[in-house]
């Protein structure tokens, strides 16, 4: 299975990053805009900060633009959310209803460590920057030519 799926690992990672980020952004949209069956939480400072991290962090993660720092922040937010809202109810996440926070925490920790990946806005930006650098003559070459 790994031989066959391994060829698609960049695509599968991009899909994982996109779906995880998009779903996370939906949680932020609930808090910020009161959509998707939830009430706005912008009057509560914690809800506002969580909504901002979830919405904008989710968008950055999904698109692969600065995904590593955005995912690190999102991972930390989910760890805080777990311990503030779930851990005191029961030891096991399945019992305290915190399994989604734990899953997001570790998913985003992985994204933070792996980065945006080959299929991302960051990768497009790197290609464009490398292309521009290749087009411009080196200063050393110009000195030898003159």
C-alpha positions as CSV (number, residue, x, y, z in Angstrom):
1,X,0.0,0.0,0.0
2,X,2.8,2.4,0.9
3,X,4.4,1.9,-2.6
4,X,1.2,3.0,-4.3
5,X,0.1,5.7,-1.9
6,X,3.7,7.0,-1.4
7,X,3.7,8.4,-4.9
8,X,0.8,10.6,-3.9
9,X,2.1,11.7,-0.4
10,X,2.5,15.4,-1.4
11,X,-1.1,15.4,-2.7
12,X,-2.5,13.5,0.3
13,X,-0.7,15.9,2.7
14,X,-2.0,18.9,0.9
15,X,-5.5,17.4,1.1
16,X,-5.1,16.7,4.9
17,X,-3.8,20.3,5.4
18,X,-6.6,21.8,3.4
19,X,-9.4,19.8,5.0
20,X,-8.1,20.3,8.5
21,X,-7.6,24.0,8.0
22,X,-10.9,24.5,6.3
23,X,-12.8,22.7,9.1
24,X,-10.9,24.7,11.7
25,X,-11.8,27.9,9.9
26,X,-15.5,26.9,10.1
27,X,-15.2,26.8,13.9
28,X,-13.7,30.3,13.8
29,X,-16.5,31.5,11.5
30,X,-19.0,30.2,14.0
31,X,-17.4,32.3,16.8
32,X,-16.8,35.4,14.7
33,X,-19.8,35.6,12.4
34,X,-22.5,33.5,14.1
35,X,-22.8,31.2,11.1
36,X,-23.1,27.4,10.7
37,X,-25.5,27.0,13.6
38,X,-23.7,28.9,16.3
39,X,-23.9,32.2,18.2
40,X,-21.2,34.9,17.8
41,X,-18.7,34.9,20.6
42,X,-17.0,38.2,19.9
43,X,-18.1,39.9,23.1
44,X,-16.2,37.3,25.1
45,X,-12.5,38.1,24.9
46,X,-11.6,34.4,24.9
47,X,-14.1,33.6,22.2
48,X,-12.9,36.5,20.1
49,X,-9.3,35.4,20.3
50,X,-10.2,31.7,19.7
51,X,-12.4,32.8,16.7
52,X,-9.6,34.8,15.2
53,X,-7.0,32.0,15.6
54,X,-9.4,29.4,14.3
55,X,-10.7,31.4,11.3
56,X,-7.5,33.1,10.1
57,X,-5.2,30.3,11.2
58,X,-7.5,27.7,9.5
59,X,-7.4,29.7,6.2
60,X,-3.6,30.0,6.4
61,X,-3.2,26.3,7.1
62,X,-5.7,25.3,4.3
63,X,-4.0,27.4,1.7
64,X,-0.5,26.7,2.8
65,X,0.5,30.3,3.4
66,X,2.7,30.5,6.5
67,X,1.1,27.2,7.5
68,X,3.9,26.3,10.0
69,X,3.6,29.3,12.4
70,X,-0.2,29.3,12.0
71,X,-0.4,25.6,12.8
72,X,1.8,26.0,15.8
73,X,-0.4,28.7,17.2
74,X,-3.6,26.7,16.4
75,X,-2.0,23.6,18.1
76,X,-1.4,25.6,21.2
77,X,-4.9,27.1,21.2
78,X,-6.3,23.6,21.0
79,X,-4.2,22.4,23.9
80,X,-5.4,25.3,26.0
81,X,-9.0,24.7,24.9
82,X,-8.7,21.0,25.9
83,X,-7.4,21.7,29.4
84,X,-9.7,24.7,30.0
85,X,-12.9,23.2,28.7
86,X,-12.6,19.4,28.8
87,X,-9.9,17.9,31.0
88,X,-11.7,18.7,34.3
89,X,-14.8,16.6,33.2
90,X,-13.0,13.2,32.9
91,X,-9.6,11.8,32.2
92,X,-10.2,10.3,28.8
93,X,-10.9,12.6,25.9
94,X,-13.7,10.4,24.6
95,X,-15.5,10.8,27.9
96,X,-14.9,14.5,28.4
97,X,-15.8,15.3,24.7
98,X,-12.4,16.7,24.0
99,X,-11.3,14.3,21.3
100,X,-11.7,16.9,18.6
101,X,-9.5,19.4,20.4
102,X,-6.9,16.7,21.0
103,X,-7.0,15.6,17.3
104,X,-6.7,19.2,16.1
105,X,-3.9,19.8,18.5
106,X,-1.8,17.0,17.2
107,X,-2.8,17.5,13.6
108,X,-1.6,21.1,13.7
109,X,1.5,20.1,15.6
110,X,2.4,17.8,12.7
111,X,1.6,20.5,10.1
112,X,3.8,22.9,12.1
113,X,6.7,20.5,11.9
114,X,6.2,19.5,8.3
115,X,5.4,23.0,7.0
116,X,3.2,24.1,4.1
117,X,4.4,21.3,1.7
118,X,5.0,21.1,-2.0
119,X,1.4,22.0,-2.9
120,X,0.8,25.3,-1.2
121,X,1.0,29.1,-1.7
122,X,4.3,29.1,0.1
123,X,5.7,26.6,-2.5
124,X,4.4,28.8,-5.3
125,X,6.1,31.8,-3.7
126,X,9.4,29.9,-3.4
127,X,9.3,28.9,-7.1
128,X,8.6,32.5,-8.1
129,X,11.4,33.8,-5.9
130,X,13.8,31.2,-7.3
131,X,12.8,32.0,-10.8
132,X,13.5,35.7,-10.3
133,X,16.9,34.9,-8.7
134,X,17.8,32.7,-11.7
135,X,16.8,35.5,-14.1
136,X,19.0,38.1,-12.4
137,X,22.7,38.0,-13.1
138,X,25.0,37.5,-10.2
139,X,26.9,40.6,-9.0
140,X,30.1,38.6,-9.3
141,X,29.3,37.8,-12.9
142,X,28.7,41.5,-13.6
143,X,32.0,42.5,-12.1
144,X,33.9,40.0,-14.3
145,X,32.0,41.1,-17.4
146,X,32.8,44.8,-16.8
